């Protein structure tokens, strides 16, 4: 049996072609994760819009809103919570700005502050729940209030957990860089979404 001699130059050329083919295959399958996240948030936004629409329908059809006997909502704590949540969006943006400069420590600091601000928001919401003078089944306004704020609170909780997950993964050197920062981008976009939804909620429930 005759042995086949491998030409080193030909082997190197074959390796080069294989690398080019792999790169081309990668380009044929672009990263759609950001698109998927946006589609998910659009779906979540539609759920919130449905809840907002139901609330406005209740408000416009009932002769008295809130129903008689409903205690007036306090504005101080929700107002402070609103300022806190809006400010946290700017803090979260600083984390993305830091990683664009490959400043991992700065990114971790801003992420930790954002998560803490989100946790403070949730604590404030729980405190408000425990001091409200109406329950879930008191009347239609009370039910709508708890459903809307509770559903939003669930999204804030998920956002805090997502930020903490990104923070945990960032402990590995080089996991997030200027070129690899999808996790941070996704958490930031989600957090801005949560912020915008709360601004609408605050206006509907506490201001109007």
N, C-alpha and C positions, 0 to 999 in steps of 0.2 A: 504494500500500500504506500503510495507516494505522499509524503507530508507536504502541506501547503505552507509556504513562507509568507508571513504577513509583512507588507511594506509599512514601516512606521509612518511615512508621509501619508499613505492612503488611510491608515487607521486614524490619524489626526484629522484628516479631511472628513471622514465618516462621523467622527465625534462632533465636529463643528456643525455638520449638517443636522445631526440629531438634536443638538442644542437649539439650532435655529427653528427646527420643526416644533420642539417643545415650547419655545417662546411664541411661535405663531399660534400654536394651539391654545396657549394662555390668552393671547389677544382675542381669539375667536370667542372666548367665554369671559366677557368683562364682569366686573364686580357689580352686582345689582343689589347689594345689601342696603345701600342708602335709599334706593328706589323702593325697596320692600318696606323699609321703615316709614317712609312718607305715605305709602298706601295704607299701612296699618294706622297711622295717625289720622288719616282722612276718615277711615272707618270709625275710629274712636270719636272723632269730631262729629260725625253724623249721629252717633248715639247721644252725645251731649246736646246736639241741636234738637233732637227729638224730645229730650227731657225739657229743654228750654221752651220749646214750642208748646208742650203740654202745660207747663207752668203758666205761660202767657195766656193760654186758652182758659185755664181755671180763673186767672186774674180778670180776664175780660168778660167772662160770662156770669160770674157771681156778683150780686149787687153790692156786697161789702167785702173788701179784701185788705188785710187778712180778715177772716171771720171774727165776728164780735167775741170778745173775751180773750183773744189772743194777746199775750203780753208783748209789749214792744221790745224789739231786739236792741241790745246794747251795741254801740258802734265802736267803742274804744278798743276792745280786744281784737275784734275782726279787722279794724283799721290798722292796728299795729301788725297783725298777722299779714295783712295785704302788703304793707310797706316792706316787711321782712321777705316775703316771697318775691316781690318785684326786684328787690336788691339782690337776692340770691341768683337771679338770672344774669346779672352783670358779673357777679363773682364767678359763676360757672363759665362765662365767656372768657374770663381771665385765665382759666385753666387751659382752654383750647389755645389761647394766645401764647401761653407759656410753652406748650409742647411744640408749637410751630417754631419756637426758638431752641428746641431740644432742651428746654429747661425742665427736667423731670421733677426736681425738688419743688420748683414753683408750681408746677401742675398739680402735684400731690397736695400741696398746701391749700390751693384754691379748691380742689375737690373736697378735701376734708371740711373746709369752711362751708361749702355749699351743702354738704350732707348734714352738717350740724344745724344750719339754718332751716333745712327741710324738716329735721326732727323737731326743732323749736315750733315750727308751724303746726305740726301734728299734735304736739303737747298742748299748744294753745287751743286747738280745735277740741281736743278731749276735755280740757278745762271748761270750755264754753258749754259743751254738751252736759257736763255734770251740774252746771248752774242755770240751765234753761228752765223756765217755769212751765214748759209743755213737753209732752212726750210724742213718740212716733205716731200714736193713734189719736191724739187730741182732736185734731181737725185736719182738713185738707191742706191748709198751709203748712202745718207741722209735718205732715207726711212728706210733702214736697221738699220742705227744708232739709229733712234728714236724708232723703234719698239723694238730692243734688249734692249736698256737702259731703255726705258719706261716700258717694261714688267718686267724687273728686279726691277725697282723702285717700281712697284706695290707690288712685293714680299717683298721688304724692308719695305714698309708701313704696310703690314700685319704683318710682324715680330715685328715691333715697337708696334703695337696695341696689339699683343699677349703678349709681355713682360709687357706692361702696365696693361693688364688684370690680369696677374699673380701677378704683384705688388699690384694691388687693392685687390685681393682675399687674399693676404698674411697679410692684416691688421687684419684679424680674427686670434686670438691667437690659435696656434695649427693646423691651416689649412694645413701648410706645415711643415713636419718634416723629419727626416732621413728616416723614414719608408713610408711617404706619400709625394712624390715629383714629381709625374708624370708631373704635369703642368710645372715645372721648366725644367725637362728633355726634354719635348717636345719642349718648346721654345728654349732651347739651341741647340737641333739637327736641328731645322728649321733654326736658325740663322747661324749655321755653313754651312748649305746648301746654304743659300743666299750668304755667304762669298765666298765659292768655285766658285759659278756661276759667281760672279763679277770678280774674278781673271782671269777666262777664257775669259770673256767679255773684260776686260781691255787689255789682250794680243792680242785678235783678232782685236779690233777696234783702239787701240792707239799705239801698239808696232809693229805688223806685217806690 
